[in-house]
Amino acid sequence: MISNTEMIRIRRQMQRRIQDVVAERRRARQQEAHHTDLTGDPTESHLTKDQSLTPTP
């Protein structure tokens, strides 16, 4: 059985990981938009949908 404090710790850890992924994707979109503005050519992402969902250490 998981104690209440352990459950809170796990939940907070998961929330931090989700926030990190959201921030990373936001930065990638901003960089892509900036690159498109400079070149006028949209860039194709080299990652597939499955690869982009892989957590980074």
N, C-alpha and C positions, 0 to 999 in steps of 0.2 A: 504494500500500500504506500502511496506517495503522500508525504506530509504536506500540509497546507503551505508551509514556507518553500518547500521544494517545487510545488506546483506554481507558486508565484514567481520563483526564480526562472523556471522553464518558460513560463509565459512571457516574462520580460525579455529573456534571451531571444525568443521567437520574434517578438515585436521589433527588437533591435535589428535582427537579420532582415526582416521584411523592409524596415525603413532604409537599411543599407542598399538593398536591391532596388527599391524605388528611386533612391537618390542616384544610384549608378545609371539606371536607365534614363533618368531625367538628364543627367550630364551627357550621356551618349546622344540623346535626341537634340540637345542644344548644340553639341559639337557638329552633328550632322546638318542641322539647320544653318549653322554658321558657315560650314563648308559649302553648302548649296548656295548661300547668299554670295559667297566670294566667287564661285565658279559658274553658277547658273545651271550646273548639272547635278541632279539628285544622285546621291551615292547609294549603291546597293549594299545592304548589310552582308557581311561575309559569314554571319552566324545564322544558323537555322533556328526555328522557334524552339526546338528541343534543347539546343546548345545554350540558348540565352537563358533558359530556366535552370541551368546547372549552377548550384551554389559555388561561390568562389571562397577559397580558404581565407 
